[in-house]
């Protein structure tokens, strides 16, 4: 329910290009996530590190999706710099 890429094809390209890590390892497009998983996401110059807090059954509003994950403090500071 939380999106970090505009389209599924962009997300798949990032996964295939090794720009996404789950718990320190690469992943495949059909990877199932669990609460507590840590994602490292590379989008161009931007690098995010987020922890999955919860999963949603269906897509909803962006504000609800943002409650499903927490960005690490180090990641947030690096992005702001």
ABEGO torsion letter per residue (X at the ends): XBBABABAAAAAAAAAAGABBBGGBBBBAABBBBBGBBBBBBBEABBBBBBBABBBABBBBAAAAAAABBBBAAAAAAAAX
